Amino acid sequence: MIVKLLRAPRLLSKCVVRNFSAVEPVVNLNERKVFAKRAETNDPATHSENDIGKFYTVSIEDNKKLFSFYEFPAQFERNIKTFNESAFMIREPALEIINSLKTLDPTKPILKFVIYGRFGEGKTMTFCHICHFAHRAGWILCYVPTSTIWMRWSKEVTFSETKPESINIPLESAQWLRNFKIQNADLISKLDLRVRDKIVWSAREITEKDAPLMELVDHGINRVKYAADVVDVLIENIKLYSTEQRCRTLVAIDGFNGFFNPKSNLKAPDKTPVPPLRVTIMQSLMKLTQADWSNGAAVLTVDTKNSYPDNREFVFPLYLLHKEGFEHLDPFIPVYVPALNPKEVNNLLDYYEEKKWLLKPQAREEIEFLSTRNPYHLTELCGPL
């Protein structure tokens, strides 16, 4: 019954918006010139409260380096292909976190931010905006797209040889290392970060002390068998270097509440079910959200879509993280992402009209009403049938 109630307005709304011209004539788009408001620069470090609601463009180079292996929300992915640009709206929650990162005290334990809000109101785009700032500011990124994908479709599951009763997902661990290399190889080489201790993988495979840190990453990529253990060693090294103020590190995990689901689709080689925190890469990433290191921050999102169906009633961090996750993160700063305000709605519709995507601009008030200022639903109403 709930599903029907949610879907009916969307179907009705499309019909109403598409047939609005029956009441008012279609505006001649060749005569009407509308342009969205844009920030003066495309560097997120320079944006201020005066830029809230405006757009800025992420360069093709940054887009490939940061997000090539991660799918944006479907509507935004479509917009990138259609408009041939990746334009982010500057919103207050992102600026709030970015301003905190700018004034980070390198001697204090890491700051933790938990982004939450209703479906479709911009949590993931806020998350991506902050990741872009950190990349441009020279932070090492430990970036994790929706981790529940690992728990659903991992192709290979093995027992860990180094951690009793733990499970490896080697292919996903190696893929995470590839993504880490794409995002951070240039910066780590520039900082000259090196492996702190000698590591013996086997009788013939050894990573020597003071070897370049990217050599360790390459070992995990080329020798998938050891990928999960390489992730663990890499994370320990990064935490130590950050604490010594050799670098700054941003831990960015989308859908962090998925770590605390009571079960997953994974099956161990003996066919027993595997909860997320029994997986070695999840255990390693959990170390990054502990408060035992400094000169860094953790930006995490929680979302109902990363919880099991019986745990999707509320959007609040305590509810989605369960007691275990809440206590693990405590203390943290909750950051709520609300619906768009009227100024943001107007500029978003200006953007669609500028791109000739909104063909009936006289329906603006109706679109705002039917979408309840939710970016996801608003974009759906403006899109094709």
C-alpha positions in Angstrom: 0.0 0.0 0.0 2.8 2.4 0.8 4.5 1.8 -2.5 1.3 2.6 -4.4 0.9 5.8 -2.5 4.4 6.9 -3.3 4.2 6.0 -7.0 0.9 7.5 -7.8 1.9 11.2 -7.4 4.9 10.7 -9.5 2.9 9.3 -12.4 0.3 12.1 -12.0 2.9 14.7 -11.7 4.6 13.8 -15.0 1.2 14.0 -16.8 0.4 17.4 -15.2 3.8 18.9 -16.0 3.8 17.6 -19.6 0.3 18.9 -20.3 0.7 22.3 -18.7 0.8 23.9 -22.1 -2.9 23.2 -22.5 -3.4 26.0 -20.1 -0.5 28.3 -21.1 1.3 28.5 -24.4 4.8 26.9 -24.7 7.5 29.5 -24.2 9.8 30.0 -27.2 13.1 28.8 -25.9 15.0 30.7 -28.6 13.7 34.0 -27.3 14.0 33.2 -23.6 17.5 33.4 -22.2 18.0 31.9 -18.8 21.4 31.1 -17.2 22.1 29.4 -13.9 24.1 31.2 -11.3 27.6 29.9 -11.0 30.5 30.4 -8.5 33.3 32.6 -9.7 35.8 29.8 -9.4 35.7 26.0 -9.6 38.0 25.5 -6.6 35.8 24.3 -3.7 38.3 25.7 -1.2 37.4 29.3 -2.3 33.6 28.9 -2.0 31.7 30.8 0.8 28.2 31.3 2.1 27.6 33.7 -0.8 28.0 30.8 -3.2 25.3 28.6 -1.6 22.8 27.5 -4.3 25.2 28.2 -7.2 26.9 25.6 -9.4 30.6 24.9 -10.0 32.2 22.6 -12.6 34.4 19.6 -11.7 37.1 19.2 -14.4 37.2 16.2 -16.6 40.6 15.2 -15.1 39.3 15.4 -11.5 36.1 13.6 -12.4 38.1 10.7 -13.9 40.5 10.5 -11.1 37.9 10.7 -8.3 34.7 9.2 -9.6 35.5 7.1 -12.7 35.0 3.9 -10.7 31.9 5.0 -8.9 28.5 5.6 -10.2 26.8 8.9 -9.3 23.1 8.9 -8.6 21.4 7.8 -11.9 19.9 11.2 -12.7 23.2 13.0 -12.1 25.1 10.4 -14.2 22.6 11.0 -17.0 23.0 14.8 -16.7 26.8 14.5 -17.1 26.4 12.6 -20.3 23.6 14.9 -21.6 25.1 18.2 -20.6 28.7 17.2 -21.2 29.8 18.6 -17.8 29.9 17.6 -14.2 28.3 20.6 -12.3 27.9 20.4 -8.5 25.5 22.6 -6.6 27.2 24.3 -3.6 25.1 23.5 -0.5 25.4 24.5 3.1 26.1 21.0 4.6 29.1 20.6 2.3 30.4 24.1 3.2 29.9 23.4 6.9 32.2 20.3 6.7 34.7 21.9 4.3 35.2 24.9 6.6 35.8 22.6 9.6 38.4 20.7 7.5 40.2 23.9 6.7 40.7 24.7 10.4 41.6 21.2 11.4 43.9 20.9 14.4 46.6 18.3 13.4 47.4 17.4 17.0 43.9 16.4 17.9 42.1 13.1 17.2 40.4 12.9 13.8 37.1 14.7 13.3 34.1 12.5 12.4 31.1 13.7 10.4 28.0 11.6 9.7 25.9 12.9 6.9 22.2 11.9 7.1 18.9 12.8 5.6 15.9 11.6 3.6 16.3 9.7 0.3 17.2 11.8 -2.7 18.0 15.1 -0.9 21.7 15.2 -1.7 23.7 13.2 0.8 25.9 11.5 -1.9 26.5 14.7 -3.8 27.5 16.5 -0.6 29.8 13.6 0.1 31.4 13.9 -3.4 31.7 17.7 -3.0 33.8 17.2 0.1 35.9 14.5 -1.5 36.7 16.9 -4.4 37.8 19.6 -1.9 40.1 17.2 -0.1 41.6 16.0 -3.4 42.3 19.6 -4.5 43.7 20.5 -1.1 46.3 17.7 -1.2 44.7 15.2 1.2 45.2 11.5 0.8 41.8 10.0 0.1 40.7 6.6 1.5 37.5 6.5 -0.5 34.9 3.8 -0.3 31.8 3.9 -2.5 28.7 2.0 -1.2 30.3 -0.9 0.6 27.1 -3.0 0.6 27.9 -3.9 -3.0 30.8 -5.9 -1.7 28.4 -7.8 0.6 26.0 -8.6 -2.3 28.0 -9.5 -5.3 31.5 -10.5 -4.3 32.9 -13.0 -6.9 35.3 -14.8 -4.6 35.3 -15.5 -0.9 38.2 -17.2 0.9 39.3 -17.8 4.5 42.0 -15.4 5.8 45.4 -17.0 6.5 46.4 -14.2 8.9 43.2 -13.4 10.8 41.4 -16.4 12.4 37.7 -16.7 11.6 37.8 -13.8 9.1 36.9 -13.9 5.5 38.8 -12.3 2.5 37.1 -10.9 -0.6 40.4 -10.6 -2.6 39.1 -9.3 -5.9 37.2 -6.4 -4.2 40.3 -5.7 -2.0 42.5 -5.5 -5.1 40.0 -3.2 -6.9 40.0 -0.9 -3.9 43.8 -0.7 -4.1 43.6 0.1 -7.8 41.2 3.0 -7.0 43.4 4.2 -4.2 46.3 4.2 -6.6 44.4 6.2 -9.2 43.4 8.8 -6.7 46.7 9.1 -4.6 49.7 7.8 -6.5 51.0 11.2 -7.6 50.5 12.7 -4.1 52.1 9.8 -2.2 55.1 9.9 -4.6 55.5 13.6 -4.1 55.4 13.2 -0.3 57.9 10.3 -0.5 55.9 8.1 1.8 57.6 4.7 2.4 56.8 1.3 4.0 57.8 1.5 7.7 58.6 -2.2 8.4 59.8 -5.2 6.4 57.0 -7.5 5.4 57.4 -11.1 4.5 54.6 -12.4 2.4 56.1 -15.8 1.5 59.6 -17.4 1.2 60.1 -15.6 -2.1 58.0 -12.4 -1.7 59.2 -9.7 0.6 58.4 -5.9 0.8 61.5 -4.3 2.2 61.5 -1.6 4.8 61.6 1.9 3.3 60.3 0.6 -0.1 58.0 3.2 -1.7 54.4 3.0 -0.4 53.1 2.6 -3.9 55.2 -0.5 -4.3 53.2 -2.0 -1.5 50.0 -1.1 -3.3 51.2 -2.6 -6.6 52.0 -5.8 -4.8 48.4 -6.1 -3.6 47.1 -5.3 -7.1 49.4 -7.9 -8.8 49.1 -10.6 -6.1 45.4 -10.6 -5.4 46.0 -13.4 -2.8 47.6 -10.8 -0.5 45.3 -7.8 -1.4 43.3 -7.8 1.9 46.5 -7.9 4.0 48.1 -5.2 1.9 45.0 -3.0 2.6 45.5 -3.5 6.3 49.2 -2.7 6.2 48.6 0.4 4.0 46.0 1.7 6.4 48.3 1.3 9.4 51.1 3.2 7.5 48.8 6.0 6.5 47.5 6.5 10.1 51.1 6.7 11.4 52.2 9.2 8.7 49.1 11.4 9.3 49.8 11.4 13.0 53.4 12.5 12.3 52.0 15.3 10.2 53.7 14.0 7.0 50.3 14.1 5.3 46.6 14.7 5.8 44.0 12.0 5.3 40.3 12.0 4.5 38.4 8.8 5.2 35.3 8.9 3.0 32.8 6.1 3.2 29.4 6.2 1.6 26.8 4.1 3.3 28.8 3.4 6.5 25.7 1.9 8.3 26.1 -1.1 5.9 29.1 -2.2 8.0 26.7 -2.9 10.9 24.0 -5.0 9.2 23.4 -8.2 11.1 23.9 -10.3 7.9 24.9 -10.2 4.2 24.6 -12.2 1.1 28.1 -13.5 1.5 28.8 -17.2 2.2 32.0 -18.5 3.5 33.7 -21.4 1.7 32.0 -23.7 4.2 28.6 -22.2 3.3 28.1 -20.4 6.6 26.7 -16.8 6.4 29.2 -14.0 6.8 28.2 -10.7 8.6 30.1 -7.6 7.2 32.4 -7.1 10.2 33.8 -10.6 9.7 35.3 -9.5 6.3 39.0 -8.4 6.5 38.7 -5.3 4.4 35.8 -4.1 6.4 37.8 -4.6 9.6 40.7 -2.6 8.1 38.5 0.3 7.1 36.9 0.3 10.6 40.4 1.1 11.9 40.3 4.4 9.9 37.2 5.5 11.9 38.8 5.0 15.3 40.1 8.0 17.2 43.6 6.7 17.7 45.3 8.9 15.1 45.3 12.6 14.2 45.7 15.1 11.3 42.7 13.6 9.4 39.0 13.4 9.3 36.3 10.8 8.5 33.2 11.8 6.4 30.6 9.1 6.4 27.1 8.9 5.1 24.2 6.8 6.5 21.3 5.9 4.3 18.3 3.6 4.5 19.1 1.9 1.2 22.2 0.4 2.9 20.2 -1.1 5.7 18.0 -4.3 5.6 14.4 -3.7 4.7 13.3 -4.1 8.3 15.5 -1.3 9.4 14.5 1.6 7.1 11.8 3.4 9.0 14.0 6.4 10.2 17.0 8.3 8.8 18.7 9.2 12.1 22.3 8.0 12.7 21.5 6.2 16.0 18.7 4.2 14.3 20.7 3.2 11.1 24.1 2.6 12.8 22.6 0.5 15.6 24.1 0.7 19.1 27.4 -0.9 18.0 28.1 1.6 15.2 27.0 4.6 17.2 29.3 3.7 20.0 32.2 3.0 17.6 31.9 6.5 16.1 31.0 8.5 19.2 31.9 11.4 19.4 30.9 12.6 16.0 29.3 15.6 14.3 25.9 14.8 12.7 25.2 16.9 9.5 21.7 16.9 8.2 21.1 17.4 4.4 17.7 19.0 4.0 15.5 19.5 0.9 16.4 22.3 -1.4 15.4 25.8 -0.4 13.5 28.1 -2.8 16.7 29.8 -4.0 18.3 26.4 -4.7 15.2 25.1 -6.5 15.1 28.2 -8.7 18.8 28.0 -9.7 18.5 24.2 -10.4 15.5 24.9 -12.7 17.5 27.8 -14.3 20.3 25.2 -15.0 17.9 22.8 -16.7 16.4 25.6 -18.7 19.8 26.9 -19.7 20.6 23.4 -21.0 17.3 23.2 -22.8 16.3 20.3 -20.6 13.2 22.1 -19.1 11.0 22.6 -22.1 8.0 24.1 -20.2 9.4 26.7 -17.8 5.9 28.0 -17.0 5.5 24.8 -14.9 8.1 25.9 -12.3 5.8 26.4 -9.4 4.1 23.1 -10.1 7.4 21.2 -10.3 8.5 22.7 -7.0 5.3 21.7 -5.3 5.1 18.1 -6.7 8.8 17.4 -6.0 8.5 18.7 -2.4 11.9 20.3 -3.3 13.6 16.9 -3.3 16.4 17.0 -5.9 15.8 13.4 -6.9 12.1 13.8 -7.6 12.6 17.3 -9.1 15.1 15.9 -11.6 12.7 13.1 -12.5 9.9 15.6 -13.2 12.2 17.6 -15.5 13.5 14.5 -17.4 12.0 12.7 -20.4 9.0 10.4 -20.1 
